[in-house]
Amino acid sequence: MPKRFVVPASDFSDLPHFRGDIELAEALTVAARQLHDTQTPDSTMQVAVRLAVRLLPGAEHAGISVMERDGHRRCVAWTDEVVRTAEESGDGPPQASYRDQLWQAPVVRLTDGETEDGGRPLADVGLRSALALRLRAEKRRLTVLTAYAAKPRAFDADATRIGRLYTAHVSLALDSATVREQLTEAMRTRDLIGQATGILMERRDIDAAEAFDSLVRTSQRENVKLRDIARRIVDTKRAT
């Protein structure tokens, strides 16, 4: 399960205000640079919600949530506590949400939570407008970035356009961070298995192939991941 974050919605000093396409391009370039400077998917999402408040016209708060097909939803990054409450309000299948439309459309705009279907949970926590944009779409799961505002009709066509451009950058940065994290984990796993193999070679006076085969057989017999078997061997060795 992804980690959760509570981060302040502070401004980025080098992010320019913009009035036209040139200024917008500059702002998105700066945002992309800051997103790609992150090291993990968690930190990418943390930066993404902070930047969303700065970039999207009308945005006062922002959050990222993961939506499941069965209606359950979990918030993984947010700028304020009210966002966490809004993201997780109405969690589960019994209560419909405006977010349900995201299964068919890449962006959903809620103009007034007090009058539109599925928006009541937002209005109950003092939020009237929302702009929800898909970051990742899988068969049974969506990752969604949502901007919020306390006033109705806060997000217009320009905000939607900028939001879609921005989430394209966030998605790319999130994919890159995910790959980096996976490669790092793969390297750590390789080193761990190498250590365990060496321990077995020394302990049983066998060669590397036999030691590795022993790890694989133990993994299959106990139905435990290979890296966990290797970690157990290494930890046992260190404890002796």
C-alpha positions in Angstrom: 0.0 0.0 0.0 1.4 3.4 -0.9 2.5 5.6 2.0 0.5 8.6 3.0 1.7 12.2 3.1 0.5 15.4 4.7 2.4 18.3 3.1 2.0 22.1 3.3 0.6 23.8 0.2 3.5 26.2 0.1 4.6 28.1 -3.0 7.6 27.3 -5.1 9.6 30.5 -5.4 11.0 29.8 -8.9 7.6 28.9 -10.4 6.5 31.9 -12.5 3.0 33.3 -12.7 1.6 33.1 -16.2 -0.9 34.9 -18.4 -0.2 33.4 -21.8 1.1 30.3 -23.5 4.7 31.3 -23.2 4.4 31.8 -19.4 2.5 28.6 -19.1 5.2 26.7 -21.0 7.8 28.2 -18.7 5.8 27.2 -15.6 5.2 23.7 -16.8 9.0 23.4 -17.6 9.9 24.4 -14.0 7.2 22.0 -12.6 8.5 19.1 -14.8 12.1 19.7 -13.6 11.0 19.6 -9.9 8.9 16.5 -10.5 11.7 14.7 -12.2 14.1 15.7 -9.4 12.2 13.4 -7.0 13.6 10.0 -6.2 10.6 7.8 -5.4 6.9 7.6 -6.5 6.0 8.8 -3.0 8.1 11.9 -3.2 6.8 12.6 -6.7 3.2 12.6 -5.5 4.2 14.8 -2.6 5.6 17.4 -4.9 2.8 17.0 -7.4 0.1 18.1 -5.0 2.0 21.1 -3.9 2.7 22.2 -7.4 -1.0 21.6 -8.4 -2.1 24.3 -5.9 0.4 26.7 -7.4 -0.2 25.9 -11.1 -4.0 25.3 -11.5 -6.1 28.5 -11.6 -8.6 28.4 -8.8 -7.0 25.6 -6.8 -6.7 26.0 -3.1 -6.0 22.4 -2.1 -5.0 19.2 -3.9 -4.7 15.5 -3.3 -3.9 12.2 -5.0 -6.0 9.1 -4.4 -6.1 5.6 -5.6 -9.6 4.4 -6.7 -10.6 0.7 -6.9 -13.3 -0.7 -9.1 -15.2 -1.8 -6.0 -15.6 1.8 -5.0 -13.0 1.9 -2.2 -10.6 4.8 -2.3 -7.4 5.7 -0.4 -5.7 9.1 -0.2 -1.9 8.8 -0.7 -0.9 12.5 -0.8 -2.6 15.7 0.3 -1.9 19.3 1.0 -4.2 19.8 4.0 -6.2 17.7 6.4 -9.4 18.8 4.7 -8.2 17.2 1.5 -7.7 13.9 3.2 -11.2 14.0 4.6 -12.6 15.0 1.2 -10.6 12.3 -0.7 -11.8 9.5 1.6 -15.3 10.7 2.2 -17.9 8.4 0.9 -15.4 5.6 0.6 -16.8 2.3 -0.5 -19.6 1.1 -2.8 -22.8 2.4 -1.0 -22.3 6.1 -1.9 -22.0 7.4 -5.4 -19.3 10.0 -6.2 -18.7 12.4 -9.0 -15.3 10.6 -9.3 -17.0 7.5 -10.7 -17.1 9.3 -14.1 -13.3 9.0 -14.2 -13.7 5.4 -15.3 -15.0 6.7 -18.6 -13.4 10.1 -18.9 -9.8 11.4 -18.2 -11.1 14.5 -16.4 -14.2 15.4 -14.3 -15.2 18.8 -13.2 -17.5 19.4 -10.2 -18.9 23.0 -10.3 -20.9 22.9 -7.1 -20.8 20.2 -4.5 -24.0 21.5 -2.9 -26.2 21.0 -6.0 -24.5 18.3 -8.2 -24.9 14.5 -7.8 -22.1 12.9 -5.8 -20.7 16.2 -4.5 -22.4 16.4 -1.1 -19.4 14.8 0.8 -17.3 17.7 -0.4 -19.8 20.3 0.5 -20.0 18.8 4.0 -16.3 19.6 4.6 -16.5 23.1 3.1 -15.4 22.4 -0.5 -17.7 23.3 -3.4 -15.5 22.8 -6.5 -13.3 20.0 -7.7 -11.2 19.2 -10.8 -10.3 15.5 -10.9 -7.7 14.3 -13.4 -6.5 10.8 -14.1 -2.8 10.1 -13.6 -2.9 6.3 -14.1 -5.6 4.1 -15.5 -5.5 0.3 -15.0 -8.3 -2.2 -15.4 -9.2 -2.2 -11.7 -7.5 0.8 -10.4 -7.2 4.6 -11.1 -4.7 7.0 -9.7 -6.3 10.5 -9.6 -5.1 14.0 -8.9 -7.8 16.3 -7.7 -7.7 20.1 -7.1 -10.3 21.6 -4.7 -11.7 25.1 -3.9 -14.1 26.4 -1.3 -16.2 28.4 -3.8 -18.4 27.0 -6.5 -17.4 27.2 -10.2 -13.8 27.7 -9.4 -12.4 25.7 -12.3 -13.1 26.8 -15.8 -12.0 25.5 -19.2 -8.5 27.1 -18.8 -8.0 25.3 -15.5 -9.0 22.0 -17.1 -6.6 22.6 -20.0 -3.7 23.4 -17.7 -4.6 20.5 -15.5 -4.5 18.0 -18.3 -1.1 19.4 -19.4 0.2 19.3 -15.9 -1.0 15.7 -15.2 0.8 14.6 -18.3 4.1 15.7 -16.7 3.1 14.2 -13.4 2.4 10.9 -15.0 5.7 10.8 -16.8 7.6 11.7 -13.6 5.7 9.1 -11.6 6.5 6.4 -14.2 10.2 7.4 -14.1 10.3 7.3 -10.4 8.6 4.0 -10.3 11.2 2.5 -12.7 14.0 3.9 -10.6 12.6 2.4 -7.5 12.1 -1.0 -9.1 15.7 -1.0 -10.4 17.0 0.0 -7.0 15.0 -2.8 -5.4 16.2 -5.2 -8.0 19.8 -4.3 -7.3 19.3 -4.7 -3.6 17.7 -8.1 -4.1 20.5 -9.2 -6.4 23.1 -8.3 -3.8 21.1 -10.0 -1.0 20.8 -13.2 -3.0 24.5 -13.1 -3.8 25.3 -12.8 -0.1 23.0 -15.7 0.7 24.5 -17.8 -2.0 28.0 -17.2 -0.7 26.9 -18.2 2.8 25.5 -21.5 1.6 28.6 -22.2 -0.5 30.8 -21.8 2.5 28.4 -23.5 4.9 27.8 -26.6 2.7 31.0 -26.6 0.7 29.0 -26.4 -2.6 29.4 -24.3 -5.8 27.4 -21.2 -6.7 24.9 -23.1 -8.9 24.1 -25.6 -6.2 23.7 -22.9 -3.6 21.3 -20.9 -5.8 19.3 -24.1 -6.6 19.0 -24.6 -2.9 17.6 -21.1 -2.4 15.1 -21.7 -5.2 13.9 -25.1 -3.8 13.5 -23.6 -0.3 11.5 -20.7 -1.8 9.2 -23.1 -3.6 8.8 -25.5 -0.7 7.9 -22.7 1.8 6.0 -20.6 -0.7 8.2 -17.6 0.3 9.8 -15.1 -2.0 13.4 -15.8 -2.9 14.6 -12.5 -1.6 13.0 -13.2 1.8 14.7 -16.6 2.0 18.0 -14.9 1.2 17.4 -12.2 3.8 16.7 -14.8 6.4 20.0 -16.6 5.7 21.9 -13.3 5.7 20.3 -12.1 9.0 21.0 -15.5 10.6 24.6 -15.3 9.6 24.9 -11.8 11.0 23.3 -12.9 14.3 25.9 -15.6 14.9 
